[in-house]
């Protein structure tokens, strides 16, 4: 039987560890066994048990204290991840060989790991060799995505990870529970964005013609390929959590022998469950 994996990615502070904790609790309530592996060598505290912790193999603080290396925090983390890539046997031993595993990999937030460094791509290929069906889950803080410029930046970060890893990817806006009712209504347009509207919003602010042209090109590219959509995640709402999990499960075909069905899409290619979420939370 296949095994299943979520690579939980996103910038620092986007809520990766909170996401893992939320999913573990939600799946426990559903009677599903989900494990978590920490792949952040700079992590400090967890609110959930982990089946494996990269800090047992190597830790950023130890690398930074090594006088022969002289790395700072960022260089130390990259060194740790490259060391990890050369010691995948440690991960294989930690994971064991249990069939039907469902594992969340809590990944570091350094963007270079998903742009020009091969470490995460090597991890994906190794997991696939171990018969894991892998889905990327890219998180962005919803509080960061309330302006067109910041939204475009978040989209490019998500696209970078998608292109680098070449795996199915679900993009999630986290911390929806921290937004005001007005902000929730405002952010709805960013979930399934009309990039040409974004162009108008952005270029009116830009004074430089060169930057206007660049912004239009970026927005046009994103819109033409239609590769980026976001799901809202409100950790205080079980239905919101279930929507995200349902989309991920479909992507990796979890439980396909149980006749798992694809999440329904409405005419505008939006999940009706997402629309229902906003109606329930904005109109209150």
N, C-alpha and C positions, 0 to 999 in steps of 0.2 A: 504494500500500500504506500502511496505517496506521503510525504511529510510537508508541512506548511510553515511558511515563514513570512513575517512582516519585518521589513527594514524600516524602522521608525527614524526619520531624518528631519532636518530643519535647522534653522539658525539657533544660536544660543538663546535661551529664554523663550523659545516658542512653545514649550510645554511638553517635551518628549517624555520625560520621566512621569509627569502627571498623566499623560495619555496612557502610558503603559499601566500605571496603577489603576486608572479608570477602567481600562479594558479587562484587566485581571479580575476586578471586582464584578464587572458586568457579566463576564463569562462564568464566573463562579455561581452567580445567581441563576444562570441558564443551565447549570450542571455540566459545563464544558471545562476541560482541563487545558489551561494555557500556561506556558512557562515564559520566563523573561531571562534574557542574557544581556548583561551590561557590557557594552563595547567602548565605553568612555573611560579612558585611563585617568581622567581628571575628575571623575564623579566623586561626590562626597557622601550624600545620604540617600537612602531609598525608603519609600513607604510600602514596599512590597518585597517578598522574597525573590532571590534570583537563583537560577539553576547553575549559572556560571558567571564569573566576574573577571574581566580582563585584568583587573588590578592584582589578581592572584598570579598573573603571568608577568606583568610589568606595570609600573605606576609612574605618572608624570613627575611627581615630586622626587622620586629616586633618580630619574634621568637628569633633572635639573640640578640635583646636588652632586652629580658626577663631575668632578673637576676636569676629567679628560674630554668630556663632551661639550661643556659650556653652552648648553641650550637654554633659551628662554621658554616661557609657557607654550607658545605656538610651535616652535621648533621641537620642543620636547614631546608634544602630543603627536606630531608627524612621525618622529622617531619611534614612538611607542606603536603606532599603527603599522609602520613598516616592519617592525620587529614581530608584531602579531601576524602579519602576512607571511612571514617566514616560519611561523610556528602554528600553522593551522591544525597540526596534530593535537595540540592542547585543546582546541575547540572540539575536534572530533571526539576526543576522549570524554570531554565534559558533556557533550550532547548525548552520547551513547548511541544505541541503534534501535530505539523504540519506534515501531511503525505508528503512523497517524499522529505524530508529534505536531503540535501547533506552538510555534515559538515566536516571541516578539524580541527583536534585537534593538536595544536602545543604543543608538549610534551617537558619535560625537557631532558637534555642531559646526566644526570648521569647514567653511565652504570649499576650500581647496581639495578636500577629500572627494568632492563630487564634481570637480572641474578638470584638473590636470594631473592629479595623482591616481595611480592605478589600484590602490589598496582596496577600495570598496568594490570595484569591478571584479577584482580577484576573489573577493569574498563571495560575491554573487555566483561566480562560476564554480567555486568550490562547493557552495551549498547545493547548487543544481546537480553536481556530481554525486552528492549524497542524497539525491532524490527529493530535494525540497522544491516545492513550488513557491516561488518568491514573488512578493508584491512590495513595491516601495510605497511608504506612507509618508508624504512630505507635509510637514506642519508649518503653518505661518500664523503668527499672532494676529488675531482679528483687529486688535487695537492699533496695529501698525498699518493695516490695509484700508484705512478709511479715506485716503487721498489717492488720486490717480497716479501721481508719480511713484508713491510708495507701492501701490498695487502693481504697477508695471515692473518695478524692481523685484517684488516677490514672485511674480510670474517667471521672470528670467532665471531666478534661483531655482525654481521648481523645474523649469525646462532643462536647465543645466544638469540636474541630477537625473532626469529622465533620459536625456541623450547619452550621458556618460555610462549609466548602468544598463540601459537597454532592457528594462523589465517593465511590466505593467505598473502603473503608479496612480495612486489615489491622493489627491491634494485636499488638505483639510485646513479650515480656518478654526483655530482653537480659541479658548477663552471667551466664547460667545456669552457665557453667563456673567461676564464682567462688564458687558456693554449696557448702556442705557437703552431704553425703548426707542428713543430717537435714533441712536447709532445703529441699532439692529435693523431698523427700517432703511437707513441710508446704505448699510453694507449689503443689503440683499442684491443690489445691482452688480456687485462684484463677484457673486457666486457663479453665474453663467454670463460673463461680461460681453457687452457689445463694444468691441475695441474701437470702432469708429466713433462712438460717442466719447470714449476715453480720449481719443485724439483731439476732439474739440475742447474737452475740459482742460487738457494739458497744454496744447499749443497756444491757447489764449494767455497763458501765464508766461510762456517763453518769449524772450525778446530777440534771441538770435535765430536767424533764418536757418542756419546750419542745424541747430538743435531741433528746431521744428521739423525739418525734413527727416532727421534721424528718428525722432519720436514717431512720426507717421509711418516710417518704414518698419519699425519694430512692431507697432500696433497692427499694421496690415499683415505682417508675417504671422503673428499670433492668431489673428482672426481667420486668415485664409486656411490655416491648417487645423484650427479648432481643437487644439490638443489640451488646453488647460481649462478645467472647471474646478470649483471648490465646493466641498461639503461643509456645512456649519457643524461645529461640535460644542455642545453645551453640556458640560460634565454633570450638571445638576438635573438633566432631563434624560431619562432612560430611553425615550423614543429617539432622541437625537443621537445617542450613543449607538443604538441599534441600527439606525440608518447607515452610519459609517461602517459598522461591522458587516452589515449585509452586503454593501458594495464591495468591500474587500474580500469577503467570502466568495462572492460570485467571481471576482477577478481570478482567484486562485482555485476556483471550483472545489471549495471545501464542502464535503458532504454530498458530492454529486451522486453517490450511490443511494442517497436518501431523497433523490429527486428535488434537489435545491433549485429554486426558480430565480430567474433574473429579476432584479428590481425593476418595477414597472416605470416607464417613462411617459410623460404626457406629451402633448403635441409640440410644445416649445422645447422638447428634449430636456425638461427638468423633472427631477423626482417629485411626485406629488407629496411625498412625505416631507420633503424640504419645504414646500409651499405651506403645508399644514403646520409645520414647526413655526414658521414666521407668523402665520395668522394667529396661532395660539399665544405667541409671546409678544407680539407687537400690539395687538388689539385689546390686551388685558387692561 
